[in-house]
Amino acid sequence: MTGPARVAYSQIYVESAENYADLGECFAGQRNGLCGAAVAGKLWLVTGLHTGRVGFTVEVHERMPSVEYSAEDVVEAAYRPIGDAALVSWGGSGGPWPLELEPGVDYRVRYSAWNMDAGHQAGPPMDGEPLVDRYLLQFWPARPAPDRVVKETSKQAAYWHKSAREQPTPAQFAEMKLEKARQAEAQRLAEYAAAWGGVLPSERIENIRFARELSAVDRALVDAFERTDPETLRGIARWVARRACVEAGFGRLERIAAILDRMDRGDELYDALNGPLPSLPPGTEAQVTLVLRSRPDRWDDQLDPFENTTLMVTAACDEDPLWAAIAATWLGLGPFTNKTQLLSELRQIFLTREGP
């Protein structure tokens, strides 16, 4: 590759894998600050020009080429591409320019620079204007060896070499990343626990709908439910469904009362909501009309009493008693202005041995 290459923030890269690394990581433990090779498969190349086009040439040799001593600054490092390597600009603004490097082969890379100081002081070259700074990137097969500064002339190179030598070592960077990951995980778990009332849930509770919402209101109650036997949980679910309908003022409506009675009797959900099918005269075929309608997922005072009752009874009739108790309790808070009233009554009736 030979020709203009676009740089941004005085950066251009060789990449052979999608492994993000920042400047500090790429130069960790190095002596040179122009060609960062500390991260596997990646080269971070520094230019004098901040933004715009620079002259750039990439060469691949079978053996070590002679040093271009006309260059003002020259550095070397070890490089092994992980996959197909390419020269790429920051943010994909230029290139990629594929490089003829074999993945998994150890190379020596030499980065030579001309006019870095002038490039640093220049603005982006306009169309037709000559390029200010230029760079030569050379590869050849070689055993890995520490990076080195072959020649240093420009103030820019001196600045970046000093910066590289102030970076933590690769081992220190690795430990910093682990510690950052540990802190992030601890923060994630703390936030997750806070959403569950301050304590991480068991796997069983975690997978129950509305368990997190109820935990945020009363985590101790959810824990008590988990310790409660299935028969009591079923009783709690049915009691809460009835209590919510009573609080809403329609528990005595004939249709609603009949539904709640069938629920308490243990009827299946369809039978509890619809009652027994009417008997048909002999020889009459039953005709069924299927009506599809959306079902609310929370209590809504604007809904018809039957809709809210259906919501509560559906929760109370779930096949999992723990799911039924948790869902019914959370949904049953809807009609209560004082939410603690329902929870206090529930504890007094069903969980007196559990304590507050």
C-alpha positions as CSV (number, residue, x, y, z in Angstrom):
1,M,0.0,0.0,0.0
2,T,1.4,3.4,-1.0
3,G,-0.5,6.7,-1.0
4,P,-2.4,9.1,1.1
5,A,-4.0,7.7,4.3
6,R,-6.5,9.6,6.5
7,V,-5.6,10.0,10.2
8,A,-7.7,11.4,13.0
9,Y,-6.5,12.4,16.5
10,S,-3.0,11.7,15.3
11,Q,-3.9,8.0,15.1
12,I,-4.0,5.2,12.5
13,Y,-4.0,1.5,13.2
14,V,-3.2,-2.0,12.0
15,E,-5.9,-4.4,13.1
16,S,-6.3,-8.1,12.7
17,A,-9.1,-8.8,15.2
18,E,-12.0,-6.9,16.7
19,N,-10.3,-6.4,20.1
20,Y,-10.7,-2.9,21.4
21,A,-7.8,-1.4,23.4
22,D,-7.0,2.1,24.4
23,L,-3.8,4.0,23.9
24,G,-2.4,3.1,27.4
25,E,-2.9,-0.6,26.8
26,C,-1.3,-0.5,23.4
27,F,1.9,1.1,24.7
28,A,2.0,-0.6,28.1
29,G,5.6,-1.6,29.0
30,Q,7.1,-0.1,25.9
31,R,10.1,2.1,25.3
32,N,8.7,3.7,22.1
33,G,5.6,5.8,21.9
34,L,5.0,5.8,18.2
35,C,4.1,2.2,17.4
36,G,2.1,0.6,20.2
37,A,2.2,-3.2,19.9
38,A,1.4,-4.4,23.4
39,V,-2.0,-5.7,22.5
40,A,-2.2,-8.9,20.5
41,G,-3.0,-8.4,16.8
42,K,-3.1,-4.6,17.0
43,L,-0.7,-1.8,16.2
44,W,-1.5,1.8,17.4
45,L,0.5,4.2,15.1
46,V,1.0,7.8,16.1
47,T,1.3,10.6,13.5
48,G,2.3,14.3,13.8
49,L,-0.8,15.6,11.9
50,H,-3.9,15.6,14.0
51,T,-6.5,15.2,11.3
52,G,-6.3,14.8,7.6
53,R,-4.2,13.0,5.0
54,V,-0.6,11.9,5.5
55,G,1.8,10.0,3.2
56,F,1.8,6.3,4.0
57,T,3.6,3.3,2.7
58,V,3.4,-0.3,3.9
59,E,6.0,-2.9,2.9
60,V,6.3,-6.6,3.6
61,H,9.8,-8.1,3.2
62,E,11.2,-11.6,3.4
63,R,14.1,-10.4,5.5
64,M,15.0,-7.3,7.5
65,P,15.3,-4.3,5.2
66,S,17.9,-1.5,5.7
67,V,16.9,1.4,8.0
68,E,15.8,4.5,6.2
69,Y,18.2,6.9,7.9
70,S,16.7,9.8,6.1
71,A,13.7,9.3,8.4
72,E,13.7,11.6,11.5
73,D,12.2,9.0,13.8
74,V,12.4,5.2,13.6
75,V,11.1,2.6,16.1
76,E,10.6,-1.2,16.0
77,A,8.4,-3.7,17.8
78,A,7.2,-7.3,17.6
79,Y,3.9,-8.1,15.9
80,R,1.8,-11.2,15.3
81,P,-1.5,-10.8,13.4
82,I,-4.4,-12.8,14.8
83,G,-6.4,-12.8,11.5
84,D,-6.4,-10.9,8.3
85,A,-4.5,-7.7,8.9
86,A,-5.4,-4.3,7.5
87,L,-4.4,-0.6,7.9
88,V,-7.5,1.3,9.2
89,S,-8.3,4.9,10.1
90,W,-10.0,6.1,13.2
91,G,-13.7,5.4,13.2
92,G,-13.5,3.8,9.7
93,S,-13.0,7.2,8.1
94,G,-10.4,5.7,5.7
95,G,-9.4,2.3,4.4
96,P,-9.3,-0.5,5.2
97,W,-6.1,-1.3,3.3
98,P,-5.5,-5.1,3.4
99,L,-1.9,-6.1,4.3
100,E,-0.3,-9.3,3.0
101,L,0.6,-10.7,6.4
102,E,0.2,-14.3,7.5
103,P,-2.0,-14.8,10.6
104,G,-0.1,-16.4,13.4
105,V,3.3,-15.5,12.0
106,D,5.7,-13.5,14.1
107,Y,6.9,-10.3,12.4
108,R,9.2,-7.4,13.3
109,V,7.6,-4.1,12.4
110,R,9.6,-0.9,11.8
111,Y,7.8,2.4,11.8
112,S,9.7,5.4,10.2
113,A,8.5,9.0,10.2
114,W,9.3,12.2,8.4
115,N,8.3,15.7,9.4
116,M,6.3,14.8,12.5
117,D,6.8,18.3,14.1
118,A,5.7,20.0,10.9
119,G,2.7,17.8,10.7
120,H,1.8,18.5,14.3
121,Q,1.8,22.2,13.6
122,A,0.0,22.0,10.2
123,G,-3.7,22.0,9.6
124,P,-5.4,19.4,7.4
125,P,-4.0,19.6,3.9
126,M,-6.5,20.9,1.4
127,D,-7.1,19.2,-1.9
128,G,-4.1,19.7,-4.2
129,E,-1.8,20.8,-1.4
130,P,1.3,18.6,-0.7
131,L,1.2,16.3,2.3
132,V,3.3,17.5,5.2
133,D,4.3,14.3,7.1
134,R,4.8,10.8,5.8
135,Y,5.3,7.4,7.3
136,L,6.8,4.0,6.3
137,L,5.6,0.8,7.9
138,Q,7.8,-2.3,7.2
139,F,7.2,-5.9,8.2
140,W,9.5,-9.0,8.0
141,P,9.4,-12.4,9.7
142,A,11.4,-12.4,12.9
143,R,11.4,-13.9,16.4
144,P,9.6,-11.7,19.0
145,A,12.0,-9.2,20.7
146,P,11.4,-6.1,22.9
147,D,10.5,-2.8,21.1
148,R,13.2,-0.2,20.7
149,V,13.8,3.3,19.5
150,V,16.2,3.2,16.6
151,K,16.3,7.0,16.0
152,E,14.7,10.0,17.7
153,T,14.8,13.5,16.3
154,S,11.4,15.3,16.6
155,K,9.8,16.8,19.6
156,Q,6.7,14.9,18.9
157,A,8.5,11.6,19.0
158,A,10.2,12.6,22.3
159,Y,6.9,13.5,23.8
160,W,5.2,10.2,22.9
161,H,8.2,8.1,23.9
162,K,8.1,9.7,27.4
163,S,4.3,9.1,27.5
164,A,4.8,5.4,26.7
165,R,7.4,5.0,29.4
166,E,5.0,6.4,32.0
167,Q,2.3,3.8,31.2
168,P,1.6,0.9,33.5
169,T,3.1,-2.5,32.6
170,P,0.9,-5.0,30.7
171,A,0.6,-7.0,34.0
172,Q,-0.6,-3.9,35.8
173,F,-3.0,-3.1,33.0
174,A,-4.4,-6.6,33.2
175,E,-4.9,-6.3,37.0
176,M,-6.5,-2.8,36.5
177,K,-9.0,-4.3,34.0
178,L,-9.8,-7.2,36.3
179,E,-10.4,-4.8,39.2
180,K,-12.5,-2.6,37.0
181,A,-14.5,-5.7,35.9
182,R,-14.9,-6.8,39.6
183,Q,-16.1,-3.3,40.6
184,A,-18.6,-3.2,37.7
185,E,-19.9,-6.7,38.6
186,A,-20.2,-5.7,42.3
187,Q,-22.1,-2.5,41.2
188,R,-24.3,-4.5,38.9
189,L,-25.2,-7.0,41.7
190,A,-25.8,-4.1,44.2
191,E,-28.2,-2.4,41.8
192,Y,-29.9,-5.7,41.0
193,A,-30.2,-6.5,44.7
194,A,-31.6,-3.0,45.4
195,A,-34.3,-3.7,42.8
196,W,-35.2,-6.8,44.7
197,G,-35.5,-5.0,48.1
198,G,-31.8,-5.2,49.0
199,V,-31.2,-9.0,48.8
200,L,-30.5,-11.1,45.7
201,P,-33.3,-13.5,45.0
202,S,-33.2,-17.2,44.7
203,E,-33.4,-18.7,41.3
204,R,-37.0,-19.8,41.9
205,I,-38.1,-16.3,43.0
206,E,-36.1,-14.6,40.2
207,N,-38.2,-16.4,37.6
208,I,-41.6,-15.5,38.9
209,R,-43.4,-12.6,37.3
210,F,-44.1,-9.7,39.7
211,A,-41.7,-11.1,42.3
212,R,-39.3,-8.2,41.8
213,E,-42.1,-5.6,42.0
214,L,-43.4,-7.1,45.2
215,S,-39.9,-7.5,46.6
216,A,-39.3,-3.8,46.2
217,V,-42.4,-3.1,48.3
218,D,-41.9,-5.9,50.9
219,R,-39.0,-8.3,50.4
220,A,-39.6,-10.0,53.7
221,L,-43.1,-11.0,52.6
222,V,-41.7,-12.6,49.4
223,D,-39.1,-14.5,51.5
224,A,-41.9,-15.7,53.8
225,F,-43.9,-16.9,50.8
226,E,-41.0,-18.9,49.6
227,R,-40.9,-20.7,53.0
228,T,-44.7,-21.3,53.0
229,D,-46.4,-24.6,52.1
230,P,-48.3,-24.9,48.8
231,E,-51.8,-25.2,50.4
232,T,-51.3,-22.0,52.4
233,L,-50.0,-20.2,49.4
234,R,-53.1,-21.2,47.4
235,G,-55.2,-19.9,50.2
236,I,-53.3,-16.6,50.2
237,A,-53.8,-16.1,46.5
238,R,-57.5,-16.7,46.7
239,W,-57.9,-14.5,49.8
240,V,-56.1,-11.7,48.1
241,A,-58.1,-11.9,45.0
242,R,-61.4,-11.7,47.0
243,R,-60.0,-9.0,49.3
244,A,-59.0,-6.8,46.3
245,C,-62.5,-7.1,44.8
246,V,-64.1,-6.2,48.1
247,E,-61.8,-3.2,48.5
248,A,-62.8,-2.0,45.0
249,G,-66.4,-2.2,46.0
250,F,-67.7,-4.9,43.7
251,G,-67.2,-8.0,45.7
252,R,-71.0,-8.3,46.3
253,L,-72.0,-7.9,42.7
254,E,-73.8,-11.1,41.8
255,R,-71.6,-12.1,38.9
256,I,-68.4,-11.2,40.7
257,A,-69.4,-13.0,43.9
258,A,-70.2,-16.1,41.9
259,I,-66.8,-16.1,40.3
260,L,-65.0,-15.7,43.6
261,D,-67.1,-18.5,45.1
262,R,-66.1,-20.8,42.3
263,M,-62.5,-19.8,42.7
264,D,-62.6,-20.6,46.4
265,R,-64.2,-23.9,45.6
266,G,-61.2,-24.8,43.5
267,D,-62.8,-24.7,40.1
268,E,-60.5,-24.6,37.1
269,L,-59.9,-21.0,35.7
270,Y,-62.4,-21.3,32.8
271,D,-65.1,-22.7,35.0
272,A,-64.4,-20.2,37.7
273,L,-64.8,-17.3,35.3
274,N,-67.7,-18.6,33.3
275,G,-69.6,-21.0,35.5
276,P,-71.1,-24.4,34.4
277,L,-72.2,-24.8,30.8
278,P,-75.9,-24.8,30.4
279,S,-77.5,-28.1,29.7
280,L,-78.7,-28.6,26.1
281,P,-81.9,-30.4,24.9
282,P,-81.3,-33.9,23.5
283,G,-80.1,-33.9,19.9
284,T,-78.8,-30.3,20.1
285,E,-75.2,-29.6,19.1
286,A,-73.3,-27.1,21.2
287,Q,-72.1,-24.0,19.4
288,V,-69.1,-22.2,20.7
289,T,-68.2,-18.6,19.9
290,L,-64.6,-17.8,20.5
291,V,-64.0,-14.2,21.5
292,L,-60.4,-13.0,21.6
293,R,-59.6,-10.0,23.7
294,S,-56.5,-8.5,25.3
295,R,-56.2,-9.1,29.1
296,P,-54.9,-6.4,31.4
297,D,-51.6,-7.1,33.2
298,R,-52.3,-4.8,36.2
299,W,-55.2,-3.4,38.2
300,D,-57.0,-0.5,36.5
301,D,-59.8,1.3,38.2
302,Q,-61.1,2.4,34.8
303,L,-61.8,-1.1,33.7
304,D,-65.0,-3.0,34.1
305,P,-65.2,-4.9,37.4
306,F,-65.2,-8.2,35.5
307,E,-61.9,-7.4,33.8
308,N,-60.2,-6.6,37.2
309,T,-61.8,-9.8,38.7
310,T,-60.5,-11.8,35.8
311,L,-57.0,-10.4,36.4
312,M,-57.1,-11.4,40.0
313,V,-58.7,-14.8,39.6
314,T,-56.3,-15.7,36.7
315,A,-53.4,-15.0,39.0
316,A,-54.9,-16.9,41.9
317,C,-55.6,-20.0,39.8
318,D,-52.0,-20.3,38.4
319,E,-50.8,-23.9,38.7
320,D,-47.8,-22.8,40.7
321,P,-49.0,-21.8,44.2
322,L,-46.0,-19.6,44.9
323,W,-46.4,-17.8,41.6
324,A,-50.2,-17.4,42.4
325,A,-49.5,-15.9,45.8
326,I,-46.9,-13.5,44.6
327,A,-48.8,-12.4,41.5
328,A,-52.1,-12.0,43.3
329,T,-50.6,-10.1,46.1
330,W,-48.8,-7.6,43.8
331,L,-51.8,-7.1,41.6
332,G,-54.1,-7.0,44.6
333,L,-52.4,-3.9,45.9
334,G,-54.0,-1.9,43.0
335,P,-57.3,-0.9,44.6
336,F,-55.8,-0.1,48.0
337,T,-54.9,3.6,48.8
338,N,-52.9,2.4,51.8
339,K,-50.8,-0.5,50.3
340,T,-49.6,-1.7,53.7
341,Q,-53.2,-2.4,54.8
342,L,-53.5,-5.5,52.5
343,L,-50.0,-6.7,53.5
344,S,-50.7,-6.3,57.2
345,E,-54.0,-8.2,57.0
346,L,-52.4,-10.9,54.9
347,R,-49.7,-11.4,57.5
348,Q,-52.1,-11.4,60.4
349,I,-54.3,-14.1,58.8
350,F,-51.7,-16.4,57.2
351,L,-48.2,-15.7,58.4
352,T,-48.4,-15.0,62.1
353,R,-45.6,-17.5,62.8
354,E,-43.3,-15.8,60.3
355,G,-43.1,-12.6,62.2
356,P,-43.0,-9.1,60.5
